[in-house]
Amino acid sequence: MNIRAYRTAFAVHARQVSRYRGAALGGMVTQAFFGVMLVALYEALAGEGDLLRETATYVWLQQIFFRAFFSTGGEIYEQIMSGSVCYSLLRPVDLHLWCVCREMAAKIVGVTMRLLPMILIQFVLPESWRMLPPDSPVAFVRFALSLLTGFLVIAQVNMITAAVTMRTLDNKGFSGLINLVMMILAGNIVPLTLAPERLQAVLRWQPFAQMLDAPIRMWLHAGPAGEWALSFGVQLAWLAGLTVFSRCLWGRGIRRIELQGG
Amino acid sequence: MRYVMHAMRMNLRRAAQYRSSFRMQIAAQIVMTFGDLWAILLLAERFGGMAHWSLYEVMFFFGAMQIAFAVTEMINRGFGHISSLIRMGDLDTMLTRPRGIAAQVILSELDPRRIGSVAVGLTALTVATLKTGLRWTLPDVLLLLWGMTGTVALMMGLFMIEAVVCLFSVQSVEIVNVFTYGGRQTCQYPLDLYPDWLRTTFTYVIPIGLCLQFPVCHILGKPLAGAETGGWVWLGPAAGFVFLGLCSLAWRLGLRHYRSTGS
């Protein structure tokens, strides 16, 4: 397997995404507004105190990494629907891995572009609305590792969506649905940490919580190593499971694909 | 009018062509709206209501806002998609036709899928009515409908402003989404939960408060942010139409300066 091809796919797409500064700015304003609005709401509900600070941190981290949820510009969907995916199929690469590289490039670059301004906003906000720094340096390292894994989990779900598109040739229905389910179960609509205890026992371990919820919990609480290992292990396990599933779907989709157009 | 009916029929038929996708998208709408409702349930459970509002009272605000917004999107998808109309040159085609531009843009894409959100909104209103034991009177119903109508007008105005920005920048401008989607998100909760500046903005500048929240408060018989409601709330929703009027002026002005993307 030629690593260089995938590295190039990553680098080229990273550069492409970094061109869209206007989109990044627009997205940032929207995310900042939603962040402020949600934190204001939680302040009204929770009052000042640790709970508010932790919830605010959760909200801000969700908003900062929001871009990572979405597939990169829907390009592979367009290719599948227009039929030009056949050119991609001719490339002497593993198309699945190739696309994952592009997805990761879009996520990492997209998030990085929004990162600094979103952090700077924190200094303008009233103290009780700001996000907390990581619990400890160890917590930060765990968070970073877990976040990267989370991005990979999202990329696999994006790939599953693309595989379904190959079958149905319509990207709006299924991908819209899965994106919404993702927003809700990943804790973007409402922090999963606010759910009742019994519900959390279920929510924490479902695949969508492995995207951003698991890393954010590591940021908030350093916790004993055993607890962390369990949480990270579950993340890796879901990643492995989803990768196998999406490769399987993808492989079958490619074999059966009916090209559109002449 | 014949033209309007024709456009509506065409739009419905187009949507029905892709049946499984259509069903999927309605499901997606239901999931989305239900996700917001779930957030309210979760928060009310966690914090024992929402400040001085009970869960079911909040559900009135939620239901009314969701329905109004969904109806807006149902009839106003065209303005939401203005950037693609401009880029594909469709707007130029419209300019050559002897019909109102705004009407053409609106009718270019009607979106029946939003019915999913309306359904969830209605469910929320029904559950809230049953749980609070609210007795609807005819004036109440009329007031709510009038409030929602005003909100629809207001939201159409916001989408129009978004379109004006697009006329100049050609790109779709996400920033304006702050007011449309952000407005929906903010105003599905009673506005007095928010700090003053945010509340004032959404009460008077973008008057969703006047259009929808004061009427809802009047029906519930509760004050909003200390302001007692009274007969004057009937005037509130008119603000939505004033807002729409101002926005359509801006739209007309923008159109005069519009330069095609050419091709």
Interface residues (C-beta under 8 A of the other chain):
Chain A: G22 A23 L25 G26 G27 V29 T30 F33 F34 V36 M37 A40 L41 E43 A44 L45 A46 T168 D170 K172 G173 F174 G176 L177 L180 V181 M183 I184 I189 V190 L194 A195 P196
Chain B: Y18 S20 S21 F22 R23 M24 Q25 A27 A28 V31 M32 G35 D36 W38 A39 L42 L43 E45 R46 F47 M50 A51 Q171 V173 E174 I175 N177 V178 Y181 G182 Q185 T186 Y189 L193 Y194 P195 L198
